[in-house]
């Protein structure tokens, strides 16, 4: 699903965010991407969903080489992945259902398909009773579940999550992890960036360590 070969990223300020990273993640795998703040986790994810270009190296995601300057391929790739952020990035002036429907509308689904898929995904994340509610009326954990529902509504084979539990308490974190574990069991590849070592120890998933932009020696 993901292959990085000698990938580096240096910003114009000469800050090196990634240095010679080699990595493979198989289809259907759940992998924690971990390391202290500034280790390169977010930069790596941003390269995977094409928000950043690597300075050097090769990146292949779901069979698509994304270091090429081919925006049609980038658009095609983004339609095959879901992205979840720590700060949710919900549309604050829209309802729960409208936030999720937006992800379907921009990809050309019919009104009938949108209604059906929104209902199905809200049921999967346990928010079927909140469809008409403002997202501002939800708890942090519920808002993150809406963000996850929006990321999953197109059934992407790959989910990228950047510190999705960073603002949640233990109970809400458990709810989010349960949803992601179920998603993984259905065959979705999940890459979950976190610096929470206690969280990592609670789950039997692969752990990929970064430190100062490099893979730590011995990391699987």
Number of C-alpha atoms within 10 A of each C-alpha: 16 18 18 19 15 15 22 22 24 15 11 7 6 8 9 16 21 27 19 16 19 16 15 13 18 13 15 17 18 25 20 22 24 22 23 15 13 14 20 25 28 18 18 26 20 16 17 24 19 17 11 14 22 23 15 16 17 18 23 16 19 16 11 15 16 22 19 12 10 10 11 8 14 18 12 11 20 15 16 15 23 24 21 23 19 17 16 18 12 19 15 11 11 16 19 30 25 22 23 30 22 16 21 21 14 8 10 10 16 10 12 8 14 21 16 11 19 26 19 14 22 23 14 15 18 15 18 16 10 17 19 12 14 17 23 15 12 15 12 18 21 20 20 27 25 28 24 26 29 27 22 22 20 20 18 16 21 29 24 21 24 21 20 25 26 15 15 17 11 11 9 18 17 15 19 20 15 13 16 21 16 12 20 18 12 11 14 22 25 25 23 24 27 23 18 14 11 8 15 18 10 8 11 10 13 16 18 21 23 23 18 17 22 21 21 14 9 7 10 12
